[in-house]
Amino acid sequence: MSEPIQQQHNHDEIARLAYHLWEQNAKPAGRDVEFWLAAEGIVRSRAGTAQSGRPARSAPRSRRPGGKASPAKAEGAPAPAARAPASKL
């Protein structure tokens, strides 16, 4: 694809994705740039994946209960104290 056509394609894809993200987040006012930048990062990440043939690296995700130990536990830090159950009124 030629450069101007690719740029227009990327712009349109970013606009659609930014709108989708905005809708998913209850359409908050005044956060258009935030959603645009998030969409732009996603589109660029996808483009990097397509060019290299491998997935782009993403930020590590936290584990759900039952997964590996949290980083604090893995580094030998003490575990947080257990909470007492809430009293019933």
N, C-alpha and C positions, 0 to 999 in steps of 0.2 A: 504494500500500500504506500502511496506517496505521502510525504510528510504532512502537507496541509490536510489531506483527507484523514490521516491517522489522528492528527490533533483534534479535528472536528469530532471524530468517532469517540476519542477519549473524553472530550468535553461533554458530549451527549450522555455517555455512560456514567460519568461522574455526576452529572445533574440528576439522572434517574436514580442513582444509588443514594445521593444526598437526600433527595425527596423521600425515598423509602425509609431511610434512617430517621428522618425528621418525623415521619408519620408513626413509626414504631415507638418513638419517644414522646408521644402525646402532643405533637406539634407545638413545642414551646416557642414563644416569641423571642427574637433577638439572639438566636443561637445558630443562625444560618452558616456563618463562617466555620463554626465547629463541625457541623455536619458535612460541609463541603470538604474540609481538610481530611476528615475521616474517610470520606468516599474517595478522595484523591489518593490517599495512602493505599486503600484497598485495590483500586484500579492499577496503581503502579506496581503493587505487589503481584497482582495477577499477571501483569505484563512481564515482570521479571521471571515468573514461573514459566510462562510460555516461551520466553527466549532461551532460558537455560535448560528447560526440559525437566527441572526438578522443582519441588515446592519451595517457596521462599520461607525462610525461618521466621517464626513468630515468637512473641514473648511467651515465656513459660506460663502455663496455666496452673492455678492452685489445684491441689488434689482434693477430692471429695472424701468424706469419712470412709474408712476402710482402705484407703490408698496408702501410699508411703508416708513416712513420718514427715512432719512439717520441718522447714529448715532449722527452726530453733531446736527441735529435738535432735535433728541430725548433727548439729554442731555441739551437742552436749549441754545446752542451756536447760535449766530446770523447767519442768512442765508447769503450766499455770494451775493454781489451786482449784479444786473442784468446787462448784457452787452447791449450796444447800438447796433442797427443793423449796419452791415457793409455798408459803403457808396458805391454807384455804381459809377463807373468811366465812 
